[in-house]
């Protein structure tokens, strides 16, 4: 594992200590690694959503009105909208 030295603000250091004191984690490294894992997972979700939006935008626009689109959506979802 790579070893790093980081500087924390006082509020962030206090929060890390609280996580350890609550016995949620055993040391600061566990907390930081968990936060990084969560951030990486969140970024993967953002990237997926961004790709879906980009694909939708590249597929073209419709000439239908919002009411027509809503009616089609309701029909395709069996009225569950």
Buried (B, 14 or more C-beta within 10 A) or exposed (E): EEEEEEEEEEEEEEEBEEBBEEEEBEEBEBBBEEEEEEEEEEEEEEEEEEEEEEEEEEEEEEEEEEEEEEEEEEEEEEEEE
